[in-house]
Amino acid sequence: MSAADQASTPAVLLNVAVRRSVSPEEIAEFAALAESAGAETVGALEARVDRVHARQFIGSGKVEELAALVQESCAALVLVDQPLSASQERNLERSLGVQVLDRNGLILDIFAQRARSFEGKLQVELAQLERLSTRLVRGWTHLERQKGGIGLRGPGETQLETDRRLIGDRIRQLKRRLERVDRQRTQSRRSRKRSAVPTVALVGYTNAGKSTLFNALTGSRAYAADQLFATLDPTVRQLELAPHRQAVLADTVGFVHDLPHELVAAFRSTLVETREADLLLHVVDASDPHRAERIEQVERVLDEVGASGRPQLRVYNKIDILGEQSRVETDAGDEAARVWLSAATGDGLEGLLQAVRELLDGDCVAGTLSLSARQGRIRARLFEIDAVRGERVTDEGGWRLEVELSASRFRQLCRHEGVSPDILQAGFTHLA
């Protein structure tokens, strides 16, 4: 039974640190994860171990202390803030007499509750089955004793083999489906690139206010709540930067401390939006006293998915809690580097939009462009990206277009049409 199935089930939290003390922020975050899964915390225990015990992860003395706490608090579930092997979970359950769920299983349980899209559900099911395949033996230990030589192969072994085969078949089926979804997503990204529409992706630690900022910028109604992993599925909407200038804004899953590697792998296709984005908005909870550590953890996950080299703008959210003023801070090159705002009140949103415009567009290219009759494809592309402000046909059958577009779009247009920017730019009679 998952934590989601046991909403309000009393749970004891076990925070374990190896060769160090458990930090208060780790304790608070794990408690928030348990709450997000629907468990009711009735007790907590901290443990510092010098080495991981192969049998139960923690020493026998700590297991006895934990068992006493479980009995005293009448808990039905123990949540462990460390990844456990299947055998460690089984051994702890035998000693404690209640279900044990490790950190990875808890996060996966929350993901299963929050997934709404077809792709999100596929990714969660895949991660669940891959995890289950290593723990399948748990349900059949009473039958496995019948294994042996010829004539001693009991129904336990047969059932295990059947279950393993069925799970393996389902995993392969899910991977094929996700590959198709990934191809469709890749095609959509290519379509956006062909139309020269820049993509901006929101990234950040979970509960930093990404979805609230997403709603404030796009007028959307994406789910936003004061809880970890409030939104899981990526959401993409059009972002109006200025008249005749749009971008695509993508909201992605939030990160947490020590996000399990298998979950990063499962959601890699979703996080590709960050790797392909023209600009990352790294949303930080300005009121979080541990924001420096949170920033470092987000950067680590971005590096894992290959997005660490993308242009980035740091957005410090929730300044209304601090009583700070909204502002835009620049780097040594006088480019916007940090924006301080409140997505909840809207204070500072215009400064963010201005910073995004400048970082995406650079200098604006505007003027009169002369095209010959053979350059009709370029003309069609300019209309497609809404860069034409006026047009008249020339005596030679060509066109004179009044155009206005960003420098980045201009360079994308040249790359797409396979022409040198210098050659195309020579057609301009005026450059702004």
Secondary structure, DSSP 8 states (H G I E B T S, - for coil): --TGGGTT-EEEEEEEEESS---HHHHHHHHHHHHHHT-EEEEEEEEEESS-BTTTBS-HHHHHHHHHHHHHHT-SEEEESS---HHHHHHHHHHHSSEEEEHHHHHHHHHHHH--SHHHHHHHHHHHHHHHHTTGGGGGHHHHTT--STT---HHHHHHHHHHHHHHHHHHHHHHHHHHHHHHHHHHHHHHHHTT--EEEEEEBTTSSHHHHHHHHH-------SSTTS--S-EEEEEEEETTEEEEEEE---B-TT--HHHHHHTHHHHHHHHH-SEEEEEEETT-TTHHHHHHHHHHHHHHTT-TTS-EEEEEE-HHHHT---EEEE-TTS-EEEEE--TTT-TTHHHHHHHHHHHHH-SEEEEEEEE-GGGHHHHHHHHHTT-EEEEEE-TTS-EEEEEEEEHHHHHHHHHHHT--HHHHHTTBS---
